[in-house]
Amino acid sequence: MFSILQKYTDPLVHLFFPHYCVGCSTDVIAKTQWLCSRCVQSLPATNFLHTAQNPVEIPLAARMPIEAAAAAYYFTRKGILHNAIMQLKYHNYPEVGVYLGKLLGEQLLQSERFQQVDALVPLPLNAKKQALRGYNQAAKIVEGITAVWPKPILTEAVARRQFTKTQTKESRVNRWENMQAVFEIVDEAALTGKHILLVDDVITTGATIESCGHTILAVPNTKLSVAAVGYTSSH
């Protein structure tokens, strides 16, 4: 009976409360999806999760000891992923982060390079910035990852003690300088002896990831890997 009723009520709900694709804005999309099938198929996959010495891994490995690093898709200005990330970070759509996390999680599940990971740490936001946004976008991505690739989530083990301005327009050197001594360990026991996957939305220079990564690696017997939804070489 419920399914029959839903068959007639869903079109009415969609008419008055349309659900748009965050990639191209079409409303021909299931309410459980945030990208239409065309946009999903058009996402520029990197294949980095299956490839060692990829463009995310090489620069990070040169600056700290990591097991593996990758991003699922290329991030280009005004591209599909750019539109989705903007909705996630600046337009109060945390569900987009969960959805993108599921896409990343499916690739992590299939990659042999990340199977030794013990727990996931979303890149922390400063408490002030998180209060302004209402959530940590990296934590939402991690929530989506674990929906398809079950792993413990350590959201309280590392904290971001400084409020840093957006790094988008900063040079590589300035980003690195701005991120020194930004993070601190809150729960060392939760990290000790574990292989941690540090997760962010988009990796550019990797300065923020590097700063947080060094903080985690200072904990005894930890190993570190890195994953993100997007990667851009733009500085």
N, C-alpha and C positions, 0 to 999 in steps of 0.2 A: 504493500500500500504506500509506504514511504517513498519507494523508488518511483512509483507512478506519479505521485504528487510532485516529487523533485523534478521530474521530466518537464512539468508545466511551469513550475515556479522558477527554476534556474534561468530561463530566458528572460523572465520579467525582472529578476534581480540584476541580470547583466545589462538590461536596458536602462535601468535607473542608476545602477552603480557599476559602470563599465570597468573592466579590469584590463589595463594596458600592458603591452610588452615594453619593458624598460629599454629595449634596444632600438626599436623602430616605431613604437607608439601605436601599433595596430591593436585593435580590440578583439581580434579573432584569436583568442587564447584561453586555455583552460584556467580556472581560478587558482589551481594549485601550481601553475607555472608562472615564471616572471620573464621568460624569453620565449618568443614564438619559435616554432620548429625551424623556420628559415633562418632566424638569427642564431640559434644554437649551431646549426650546420655551417654558418658563416663565421663563427668565432675562429680567429686565426691561431690554431693549435701550434705549440712550439715543439712538442715531443721531447722536451727536456727531461721529463720525469723518467724516461727510459734511456737517457743518454748521459754518460759521465763526461766531465770536462765540457759542459755546456756553458753558454755565456753568462748564466747566473752563477754557476759553481766556480768557474775559474777565478774571477776577481775576489770572491769571498774566501776561497781556499788559500789565496795568496796572503790573506791578512789574518786568518785564524784557522785552527784545525777543525775541519768539518768532515762529516761522513758523506753527505750528499746535499745538493741544493738544486732547486728547480722551480719553474713557474709554468702554469698550465697553458697560458695564452699570451700572445703579444698584446700589449696595451698601446694603442695609438690614439692620438687626440681626435675627438669626434667620432671614434669608432664605436662599435656595438658595446664592447666591454667598458669603454670610457663612459658611455651613457649610463650603463648599469651601476658602475662604481659611484658616479655622481649622485645617483638616486639613493644609494646606500649611505654615503657619507654626509650628504648635505640636504637631503629632502625627506629624512625620517622614514626610510624604508628598510628597517632591519631585516625583513623577510628576504630581501634581495641577497643579503649576505649569506643567509642560510642556504638559499638556492645555489649561489655561486660556490659555496662550500661543498655542496653535494657533487657538483661537477668536478671540483678538484679532488674530492674524496674518491670518486670512481677511478680517477687516474692513479691515485696513491694505492688503491686496492690492487690494481693491476701491475704496479711497478715492483720489481724485485729489489730495487735499490733502497726502498724505505721500509722493508718488512721487519727490520730489527728495532724500529722505534718503539719506545715504551710508553711515552706520554706526550701530549700536545700542550704547548704554551702559546696562547695568542699574544702577539706583540702588545705590551701594555700601553694604555693611554694614561696620561696624567689625570688624576681624579677631577680636576677642574674642567678639563676638556671633555672628559666622559660625561660629566654632569650637564654640560652645555649641549652635547649631542644626544644624550639619553642612553647611550650604549657604546660599547667598543666594537667597531666594525670587524676587527680581527677575531673577536670572540664569537661573533655571529657566523663568521666563515668557519671557525673551528666547530661550532655547533652543527653546521651542515656536513662537515667532513665526517664527524663521528656518527652521523645518521647512517652512513653507508660503510664506514671503516672504523668500527668501534675501538676506541682507545681512551684511556683516562685523560681528562682535561685538568690542567693545573692553572687555574685563573688567578690564584692568590699567591703563587710562589715568587713571582717577580713583580716589582712595582716601578712605575715611572715617577721619579720624585720631582722632576722639573717640568714646568709648563713651557714647551717650546713652540714657537710660531711655525706656521706651515713652511716646509722646506722646498716647496715646488719651484720657486724662482731663485733659489740659492745655488751657487756654484758647488762643484764637487768638494773643494777644499773647505768652503764655508759650512757645508752640511756636516762634514766630518768634525770640524771644530765645534759646531753647535751641539753635537751629540755626545761629547765627552762627559763621562760621569753622570749620565742622565738616569741610569737604571740602578736598582738595588735589589738584593735578595731578601725576601721576607720569610720564606719557609725553606731553609737549606735542606732539611731532612726529606722534603718532598722531591727534591731534585737529585740528591746524592745517589750515585751509582746508576743513574738512568740515562738512556739515550733519548734526548729531548728533540722534538720537532717544533721549531719556532715558526709560527705562521703569521703572515701579513697579507694585506690586500694586493699591493703593487710594489715591486722592487724596481728602483731606478739605480742610484749609485750604490745602494746597500749600506750607507752610513749608519742608519738607524738599526738595521739588523745586526751590523757588526758590533755596535755599541752594546746592544742587549746580549748578543752572542758571547762576547768576551765576559760579560757579567755572569752568565750562566756557566761558562766553562771554568770560572774560578771556583765553582763548587767541586769538591773532591769526586773524582771518578765519573764525571759526566761526559757524555758524548753529545754532539750537536749536529742536527740536520736542519735544513731550511726549506720551506715551501711557501709559495704565494700563488694567488689566482693569476696575476698579470705581471708582465715584465716589459720595461721600456728602457732603451738605451739613451733616451733624451735626458739631458742634464739641465 
